[in-house]
Amino acid sequence: MATLASQLREEKDIVLAKEKEIKALRLKVRNQDEAGMMASSENVSLREQLERREEEIYDLKLATIEFICCIMLLQEATIRLRGCWCGCRDPSARLYSFPRLDKQRL
């Protein structure tokens, strides 16, 4: 009888140890699921940030192109204005003619 009681206690201890192990594994799985969900939401957030940054880069490139075009137009207008001031014989015409002067008008 003492032997059976001893075996029963040992088996009970084994069952309790297995139950603890199962609880620990369930907790580990739950933690991994939560970590996976957090990683997934962080991934979505990072993708949104990336899209915003790409849009900002696109806008900056577009602004750069517009700025360069404005500079080129200003340079062209300056060249025309210089040509007007230097190439025109009639001083009064210089003030009003910004486009390039034709040879016929000289």
Distance bins in CASP14 RR format, pairs under 12 A and 6 or more apart:
PFRMAT RR
TARGET T0000
AUTHOR 0000-0000-0000
RMODE 2
METHOD distances of the structure
MODEL  1
1 7 0 0 0 0 0 1 0 0 0 0 0
1 8 0 0 0 0 0 1 0 0 0 0 0
2 8 0 0 0 0 0 1 0 0 0 0 0
2 9 0 0 0 0 0 1 0 0 0 0 0
3 9 0 0 0 0 0 1 0 0 0 0 0
3 10 0 0 0 0 0 1 0 0 0 0 0
4 10 0 0 0 0 0 1 0 0 0 0 0
4 11 0 0 0 0 0 1 0 0 0 0 0
5 11 0 0 0 0 0 1 0 0 0 0 0
5 12 0 0 0 0 0 1 0 0 0 0 0
6 12 0 0 0 0 0 1 0 0 0 0 0
6 13 0 0 0 0 0 1 0 0 0 0 0
7 13 0 0 0 0 0 1 0 0 0 0 0
7 14 0 0 0 0 0 1 0 0 0 0 0
8 14 0 0 0 0 0 1 0 0 0 0 0
8 15 0 0 0 0 0 1 0 0 0 0 0
9 15 0 0 0 0 0 1 0 0 0 0 0
9 16 0 0 0 0 0 1 0 0 0 0 0
10 16 0 0 0 0 0 1 0 0 0 0 0
10 17 0 0 0 0 0 1 0 0 0 0 0
11 17 0 0 0 0 0 1 0 0 0 0 0
11 18 0 0 0 0 0 1 0 0 0 0 0
12 18 0 0 0 0 0 1 0 0 0 0 0
12 19 0 0 0 0 0 1 0 0 0 0 0
13 19 0 0 0 0 0 1 0 0 0 0 0
13 20 0 0 0 0 0 1 0 0 0 0 0
14 20 0 0 0 0 0 1 0 0 0 0 0
14 21 0 0 0 0 0 1 0 0 0 0 0
15 21 0 0 0 0 0 1 0 0 0 0 0
15 22 0 0 0 0 0 1 0 0 0 0 0
16 22 0 0 0 0 0 1 0 0 0 0 0
16 23 0 0 0 0 0 1 0 0 0 0 0
17 23 0 0 0 0 0 1 0 0 0 0 0
17 24 0 0 0 0 0 1 0 0 0 0 0
18 24 0 0 0 0 0 1 0 0 0 0 0
18 25 0 0 0 0 0 1 0 0 0 0 0
19 25 0 0 0 0 0 1 0 0 0 0 0
19 26 0 0 0 0 0 1 0 0 0 0 0
20 26 0 0 0 0 0 1 0 0 0 0 0
20 27 0 0 0 0 0 1 0 0 0 0 0
21 27 0 0 0 0 0 1 0 0 0 0 0
21 28 0 0 0 0 0 1 0 0 0 0 0
22 28 0 0 0 0 0 1 0 0 0 0 0
22 29 0 0 0 0 0 1 0 0 0 0 0
23 29 0 0 0 0 0 1 0 0 0 0 0
23 30 0 0 0 0 0 1 0 0 0 0 0
24 30 0 0 0 0 0 1 0 0 0 0 0
24 31 0 0 0 0 0 1 0 0 0 0 0
25 31 0 0 0 0 0 1 0 0 0 0 0
25 32 0 0 0 0 0 1 0 0 0 0 0
26 32 0 0 0 0 0 1 0 0 0 0 0
26 33 0 0 0 0 0 1 0 0 0 0 0
27 33 0 0 0 0 0 1 0 0 0 0 0
27 34 0 0 0 0 0 1 0 0 0 0 0
28 34 0 0 0 0 0 1 0 0 0 0 0
28 35 0 0 0 0 0 1 0 0 0 0 0
29 35 0 0 0 0 0 1 0 0 0 0 0
29 36 0 0 0 0 0 1 0 0 0 0 0
30 36 0 0 0 0 0 1 0 0 0 0 0
30 37 0 0 0 0 0 1 0 0 0 0 0
31 37 0 0 0 0 0 1 0 0 0 0 0
31 38 0 0 0 0 0 1 0 0 0 0 0
32 38 0 0 0 0 0 1 0 0 0 0 0
32 39 0 0 0 0 0 1 0 0 0 0 0
33 39 0 0 0 0 0 1 0 0 0 0 0
33 40 0 0 0 0 0 1 0 0 0 0 0
34 40 0 0 0 0 0 1 0 0 0 0 0
34 41 0 0 0 0 0 1 0 0 0 0 0
35 41 0 0 0 0 0 1 0 0 0 0 0
35 42 0 0 0 0 0 1 0 0 0 0 0
36 42 0 0 0 0 1 0 0 0 0 0 0
36 43 0 0 0 0 1 0 0 0 0 0 0
37 43 0 0 0 0 0 1 0 0 0 0 0
37 44 0 0 0 0 0 1 0 0 0 0 0
38 44 0 0 0 0 0 1 0 0 0 0 0
38 45 0 0 0 0 0 1 0 0 0 0 0
39 45 0 0 0 0 0 1 0 0 0 0 0
39 46 0 0 0 0 0 1 0 0 0 0 0
40 46 0 0 0 0 0 1 0 0 0 0 0
40 47 0 0 0 0 0 1 0 0 0 0 0
41 47 0 0 0 0 0 1 0 0 0 0 0
41 48 0 0 0 0 0 1 0 0 0 0 0
42 48 0 0 0 0 0 1 0 0 0 0 0
42 49 0 0 0 0 0 1 0 0 0 0 0
43 49 0 0 0 0 0 1 0 0 0 0 0
43 50 0 0 0 0 0 1 0 0 0 0 0
44 50 0 0 0 0 0 1 0 0 0 0 0
44 51 0 0 0 0 0 1 0 0 0 0 0
45 51 0 0 0 0 0 1 0 0 0 0 0
45 52 0 0 0 0 0 1 0 0 0 0 0
46 52 0 0 0 0 0 1 0 0 0 0 0
46 53 0 0 0 0 0 1 0 0 0 0 0
47 53 0 0 0 0 0 1 0 0 0 0 0
47 54 0 0 0 0 0 1 0 0 0 0 0
48 54 0 0 0 0 0 1 0 0 0 0 0
48 55 0 0 0 0 0 1 0 0 0 0 0
49 55 0 0 0 0 0 1 0 0 0 0 0
49 56 0 0 0 0 0 1 0 0 0 0 0
50 56 0 0 0 0 0 1 0 0 0 0 0
50 57 0 0 0 0 0 1 0 0 0 0 0
51 57 0 0 0 0 0 1 0 0 0 0 0
51 58 0 0 0 0 0 1 0 0 0 0 0
52 58 0 0 0 0 0 1 0 0 0 0 0
52 59 0 0 0 0 0 1 0 0 0 0 0
53 59 0 0 0 0 0 1 0 0 0 0 0
53 60 0 0 0 0 0 1 0 0 0 0 0
54 60 0 0 0 0 0 1 0 0 0 0 0
54 61 0 0 0 0 0 1 0 0 0 0 0
55 61 0 0 0 0 0 1 0 0 0 0 0
55 62 0 0 0 0 0 1 0 0 0 0 0
56 62 0 0 0 0 0 1 0 0 0 0 0
56 63 0 0 0 0 0 1 0 0 0 0 0
57 63 0 0 0 0 0 1 0 0 0 0 0
57 64 0 0 0 0 0 1 0 0 0 0 0
58 64 0 0 0 0 0 1 0 0 0 0 0
58 65 0 0 0 0 0 1 0 0 0 0 0
59 65 0 0 0 0 0 1 0 0 0 0 0
59 66 0 0 0 0 0 1 0 0 0 0 0
60 66 0 0 0 0 0 1 0 0 0 0 0
60 67 0 0 0 0 0 1 0 0 0 0 0
61 67 0 0 0 0 0 1 0 0 0 0 0
61 68 0 0 0 0 0 1 0 0 0 0 0
62 68 0 0 0 0 0 1 0 0 0 0 0
62 69 0 0 0 0 0 1 0 0 0 0 0
63 69 0 0 0 0 0 1 0 0 0 0 0
63 70 0 0 0 0 0 1 0 0 0 0 0
64 70 0 0 0 0 0 1 0 0 0 0 0
64 71 0 0 0 0 0 1 0 0 0 0 0
65 71 0 0 0 0 0 1 0 0 0 0 0
65 72 0 0 0 0 0 1 0 0 0 0 0
66 72 0 0 0 0 0 1 0 0 0 0 0
66 73 0 0 0 0 0 1 0 0 0 0 0
67 73 0 0 0 0 0 1 0 0 0 0 0
67 74 0 0 0 0 0 1 0 0 0 0 0
68 74 0 0 0 0 0 1 0 0 0 0 0
68 75 0 0 0 0 0 1 0 0 0 0 0
69 75 0 0 0 0 0 1 0 0 0 0 0
69 76 0 0 0 0 0 1 0 0 0 0 0
70 76 0 0 0 0 0 1 0 0 0 0 0
70 77 0 0 0 0 0 1 0 0 0 0 0
71 77 0 0 0 0 0 1 0 0 0 0 0
71 78 0 0 0 0 0 1 0 0 0 0 0
72 78 0 0 0 0 0 1 0 0 0 0 0
72 79 0 0 0 0 0 1 0 0 0 0 0
73 79 0 0 0 0 0 1 0 0 0 0 0
73 80 0 0 0 0 0 1 0 0 0 0 0
74 80 0 0 0 0 0 1 0 0 0 0 0
74 81 0 0 0 0 0 1 0 0 0 0 0
75 81 0 0 0 0 0 1 0 0 0 0 0
75 82 0 0 0 0 0 1 0 0 0 0 0
76 82 0 0 0 0 0 1 0 0 0 0 0
76 83 0 0 0 0 0 1 0 0 0 0 0
76 98 0 0 0 0 0 1 0 0 0 0 0
76 99 0 0 0 0 0 1 0 0 0 0 0
76 100 0 0 0 0 1 0 0 0 0 0 0
77 83 0 0 0 0 0 1 0 0 0 0 0
77 84 0 0 0 0 0 1 0 0 0 0 0
77 98 1 0 0 1 0 0 0 0 0 0 0
77 99 0 0 0 0 1 0 0 0 0 0 0
77 100 0 0 0 0 0 1 0 0 0 0 0
78 84 0 0 0 0 0 1 0 0 0 0 0
78 85 0 0 0 0 0 1 0 0 0 0 0
78 98 0 0 0 0 0 1 0 0 0 0 0
79 85 0 0 0 0 0 1 0 0 0 0 0
79 86 0 0 0 0 0 1 0 0 0 0 0
79 98 0 0 0 0 0 1 0 0 0 0 0
79 99 0 0 0 0 0 1 0 0 0 0 0
79 100 0 0 0 0 1 0 0 0 0 0 0
80 86 0 0 0 0 0 1 0 0 0 0 0
80 87 0 0 0 0 0 1 0 0 0 0 0
80 88 0 0 0 0 0 1 0 0 0 0 0
80 94 0 0 0 0 0 1 0 0 0 0 0
80 97 0 0 0 0 1 0 0 0 0 0 0
80 98 1 0 1 0 0 0 0 0 0 0 0
80 99 1 0 0 1 0 0 0 0 0 0 0
80 100 1 0 1 0 0 0 0 0 0 0 0
80 101 0 0 0 0 1 0 0 0 0 0 0
81 87 0 0 0 0 0 1 0 0 0 0 0
81 88 0 0 0 0 0 1 0 0 0 0 0
81 94 0 0 0 0 1 0 0 0 0 0 0
81 95 0 0 0 0 0 1 0 0 0 0 0
81 96 0 0 0 0 0 1 0 0 0 0 0
81 97 0 0 0 0 1 0 0 0 0 0 0
81 98 1 0 0 1 0 0 0 0 0 0 0
81 99 0 0 0 0 1 0 0 0 0 0 0
81 100 0 0 0 0 0 1 0 0 0 0 0
81 101 0 0 0 0 0 1 0 0 0 0 0
82 88 0 0 0 0 0 1 0 0 0 0 0
82 94 0 0 0 0 0 1 0 0 0 0 0
82 98 0 0 0 0 0 1 0 0 0 0 0
82 100 0 0 0 0 0 1 0 0 0 0 0
82 101 0 0 0 0 0 1 0 0 0 0 0
83 93 0 0 0 0 0 1 0 0 0 0 0
83 94 0 0 0 0 1 0 0 0 0 0 0
83 97 0 0 0 0 1 0 0 0 0 0 0
83 98 0 0 0 0 1 0 0 0 0 0 0
83 99 0 0 0 0 0 1 0 0 0 0 0
83 100 1 0 0 1 0 0 0 0 0 0 0
83 101 1 0 0 1 0 0 0 0 0 0 0
83 106 0 0 0 0 0 1 0 0 0 0 0
84 90 0 0 0 0 0 1 0 0 0 0 0
84 91 0 0 0 0 0 1 0 0 0 0 0
84 93 0 0 0 0 1 0 0 0 0 0 0
84 94 1 0 1 0 0 0 0 0 0 0 0
84 95 0 0 0 0 1 0 0 0 0 0 0
84 96 0 0 0 0 1 0 0 0 0 0 0
84 97 1 0 1 0 0 0 0 0 0 0 0
84 98 1 0 0 1 0 0 0 0 0 0 0
84 99 0 0 0 0 1 0 0 0 0 0 0
84 100 1 0 0 1 0 0 0 0 0 0 0
84 101 1 0 0 1 0 0 0 0 0 0 0
84 102 0 0 0 0 0 1 0 0 0 0 0
84 105 0 0 0 0 0 1 0 0 0 0 0
84 106 0 0 0 0 0 1 0 0 0 0 0
85 91 0 0 0 0 1 0 0 0 0 0 0
85 93 0 0 0 0 0 1 0 0 0 0 0
85 94 1 0 1 0 0 0 0 0 0 0 0
85 95 0 0 0 0 1 0 0 0 0 0 0
85 97 0 0 0 0 0 1 0 0 0 0 0
85 98 0 0 0 0 0 1 0 0 0 0 0
85 101 0 0 0 0 0 1 0 0 0 0 0
86 94 0 0 0 0 1 0 0 0 0 0 0
86 101 0 0 0 0 0 1 0 0 0 0 0
86 106 0 0 0 0 0 1 0 0 0 0 0
87 93 0 0 0 0 1 0 0 0 0 0 0
87 94 0 0 0 0 1 0 0 0 0 0 0
87 97 0 0 0 0 0 1 0 0 0 0 0
87 100 0 0 0 0 0 1 0 0 0 0 0
87 101 1 0 0 1 0 0 0 0 0 0 0
87 102 0 0 0 0 0 1 0 0 0 0 0
87 103 0 0 0 0 0 1 0 0 0 0 0
87 105 0 0 0 0 0 1 0 0 0 0 0
87 106 1 0 0 1 0 0 0 0 0 0 0
88 94 1 0 1 0 0 0 0 0 0 0 0
88 95 0 0 0 0 1 0 0 0 0 0 0
88 96 0 0 0 0 0 1 0 0 0 0 0
88 97 1 0 0 1 0 0 0 0 0 0 0
88 98 0 0 0 0 0 1 0 0 0 0 0
88 99 0 0 0 0 0 1 0 0 0 0 0
88 100 0 0 0 0 0 1 0 0 0 0 0
88 101 1 0 0 1 0 0 0 0 0 0 0
88 102 0 0 0 0 0 1 0 0 0 0 0
88 103 0 0 0 0 0 1 0 0 0 0 0
88 105 0 0 0 0 1 0 0 0 0 0 0
88 106 1 0 0 1 0 0 0 0 0 0 0
89 97 0 0 0 0 0 1 0 0 0 0 0
89 101 0 0 0 0 1 0 0 0 0 0 0
89 103 0 0 0 0 0 1 0 0 0 0 0
89 105 0 0 0 0 1 0 0 0 0 0 0
89 106 1 0 0 1 0 0 0 0 0 0 0
90 96 0 0 0 0 0 1 0 0 0 0 0
90 97 0 0 0 0 1 0 0 0 0 0 0
90 101 0 0 0 0 0 1 0 0 0 0 0
90 105 0 0 0 0 1 0 0 0 0 0 0
90 106 0 0 0 0 1 0 0 0 0 0 0
91 97 0 0 0 0 0 1 0 0 0 0 0
93 99 0 0 0 0 0 1 0 0 0 0 0
93 101 0 0 0 0 1 0 0 0 0 0 0
93 102 0 0 0 0 0 1 0 0 0 0 0
93 105 1 0 0 1 0 0 0 0 0 0 0
93 106 0 0 0 0 1 0 0 0 0 0 0
94 101 0 0 0 0 1 0 0 0 0 0 0
94 105 0 0 0 0 0 1 0 0 0 0 0
94 106 0 0 0 0 0 1 0 0 0 0 0
96 105 0 0 0 0 0 1 0 0 0 0 0
97 105 1 0 0 1 0 0 0 0 0 0 0
97 106 0 0 0 0 0 1 0 0 0 0 0
99 105 0 0 0 0 0 1 0 0 0 0 0
100 106 0 0 0 0 0 1 0 0 0 0 0
END
